[in-house]
Amino acid sequence: MDLPCVEIIARALDEIRMLKELTWHYVILNTDLVTVQYGQKRIVRETLNIMIEAASREKQWNLFPGACRGELEAARNGPNREQETLRIAVDYVAGMTETELIKTYDALTAGT
């Protein structure tokens, strides 16, 4: 018989339920936050799609910083070229701060 990792006293269960409800009401279902999150997801998705396309086209490698271009060059003739170029693009975008991402997105889309 497996013992639970954490034992929660009965009195705390009501507090946990209340905190979950507050989180849902004020955070997860908050219209303003959902709107911002939607926009943020769109910026990440569109920037990533642009960088994935650029990674697959050598003439667009200049959109990446030098270290990434070196990785793309190394992956160019490898047996897993597509997977490697995808990983490089994903790693590049994932490593951006929010400010860097927005700046890059604006530059790539000319603010449209």
C-alpha positions as CSV (number, residue, x, y, z in Angstrom):
1,M,0.0,0.0,0.0
2,D,1.4,3.4,-1.1
3,L,1.3,6.2,1.5
4,P,0.5,9.7,0.3
5,C,3.5,12.0,-0.1
6,V,1.7,14.8,1.7
7,E,-1.0,14.6,4.3
8,I,-3.5,17.5,4.3
9,I,-5.5,18.1,7.4
10,A,-9.2,18.3,6.9
11,R,-9.4,22.0,8.0
12,A,-6.9,22.9,5.2
13,L,-8.9,21.3,2.5
14,D,-11.6,24.0,2.7
15,E,-8.8,26.7,2.5
16,I,-7.3,24.9,-0.5
17,R,-10.7,24.8,-2.2
18,M,-11.3,28.5,-1.5
19,L,-7.8,29.5,-2.8
20,K,-8.4,27.4,-6.0
21,E,-11.7,29.3,-6.6
22,L,-10.1,32.6,-6.0
23,T,-7.3,31.7,-8.5
24,W,-9.9,30.7,-11.1
25,H,-12.0,33.8,-10.6
26,Y,-9.2,36.5,-10.3
27,V,-6.5,35.0,-12.5
28,I,-7.5,32.2,-14.9
29,L,-10.9,33.6,-16.0
30,N,-9.9,37.3,-15.7
31,T,-10.8,38.8,-19.1
32,D,-7.9,41.4,-19.0
33,L,-5.3,38.7,-18.2
34,V,-6.7,36.3,-20.8
35,T,-6.5,39.0,-23.4
36,V,-2.9,39.8,-22.6
37,Q,-2.0,36.1,-22.5
38,Y,-3.6,35.6,-25.9
39,G,-1.6,38.4,-27.4
40,Q,1.6,37.0,-25.8
41,K,1.0,33.6,-27.2
42,R,0.4,35.0,-30.6
43,I,3.7,36.9,-30.5
44,V,5.6,33.8,-29.4
45,R,3.9,31.6,-32.0
46,E,4.4,34.1,-34.9
47,T,8.0,34.8,-34.0
48,L,8.8,31.1,-33.7
49,N,7.2,30.4,-37.1
50,I,9.2,33.1,-38.7
51,M,12.4,31.8,-37.1
52,I,11.7,28.2,-38.1
53,E,11.2,29.3,-41.7
54,A,14.4,31.4,-41.5
55,A,16.4,28.4,-40.1
56,S,15.4,26.3,-43.1
57,R,16.7,28.9,-45.6
58,E,20.4,29.6,-45.5
59,K,19.9,33.1,-47.0
60,Q,17.8,34.1,-43.9
61,W,20.3,32.8,-41.3
62,N,21.4,36.4,-40.7
63,L,18.2,36.8,-38.7
64,F,19.9,34.7,-36.0
65,P,22.8,35.8,-33.8
66,G,26.3,34.5,-34.7
67,A,26.3,31.5,-32.3
68,C,23.0,30.3,-33.8
69,R,24.3,30.7,-37.3
70,G,27.3,28.5,-36.4
71,E,24.9,25.9,-35.1
72,L,22.8,26.1,-38.3
73,E,26.0,25.7,-40.4
74,A,27.0,22.6,-38.4
75,A,23.6,21.1,-38.7
76,R,23.3,21.8,-42.5
77,N,24.7,18.5,-43.7
78,G,23.8,16.4,-40.7
79,P,21.5,13.4,-40.8
80,N,18.9,15.1,-38.7
81,R,19.1,18.6,-40.4
82,E,15.3,19.3,-40.0
83,Q,15.2,18.4,-36.4
84,E,18.4,20.3,-35.6
85,T,17.3,23.5,-37.4
86,L,13.9,23.3,-35.6
87,R,15.7,22.9,-32.2
88,I,18.0,25.8,-32.9
89,A,15.0,28.1,-33.8
90,V,13.0,26.9,-30.8
91,D,16.0,27.4,-28.4
92,Y,16.7,30.8,-29.8
93,V,13.1,32.1,-29.3
94,A,12.7,30.3,-25.9
95,G,15.9,32.0,-24.7
96,M,14.5,35.5,-25.3
97,T,13.3,37.8,-22.6
98,E,9.8,39.2,-23.0
99,T,11.3,42.6,-24.1
100,E,13.6,40.9,-26.6
101,L,10.8,38.9,-28.0
102,I,8.5,41.9,-28.5
103,K,11.4,43.9,-30.1
104,T,12.2,40.9,-32.4
105,Y,8.5,40.4,-33.3
106,D,8.1,44.1,-34.1
107,A,11.2,44.1,-36.3
108,L,10.2,40.9,-38.1
109,T,6.7,42.0,-38.8
110,A,7.4,45.7,-39.3
111,G,5.0,46.5,-36.5
112,T,2.0,45.1,-38.3
